[in-house]
Amino acid sequence: MYKCIKSFMLEECDDNGSILDGNYGTIKEGTIWDFPEDKIYRFIGGEIRLEEKSNNLSWIEISQEKFKRYFVKVGE
């Protein structure tokens, strides 16, 4: 599991993986994320896919650079 250590914004995508121009979502500091079971699955071509460990089933795909900047490993 990984914890977001600083809030940041990402462009939002529709159900087909198309970027929604001008729409941004906030990834909040303190949220907990994990790699999905299928580690090679990517919907929009990001280097790393993470799923939020909450009831709302959020997921993101980000670059390795962003992952290293905004996330730290926590727990097992």
C-alpha positions, 0 to 999 in steps of 0.5 A: 500500500502507498500513501499520498504525501502531498495533494496534487491534481490530474486531468480527468478521463471519461469511460473510454479513456479520453481526457476531458479538457479542462476537468481536473480531479484532486488526489488528496494527501493522506489517501491510501492506494494499492497496485491492482492484482493485474499489474500490467493492465493500463487503461489510459497508458500511464506507467503506474496504475493505482487504486484507492483503498476506499469505498468509491473505487477510484483509480489513477494512472501516473508517471513513475516520476509523479509516483516517486514524488507523491507516494510513500510505501506504508504497511505491507 
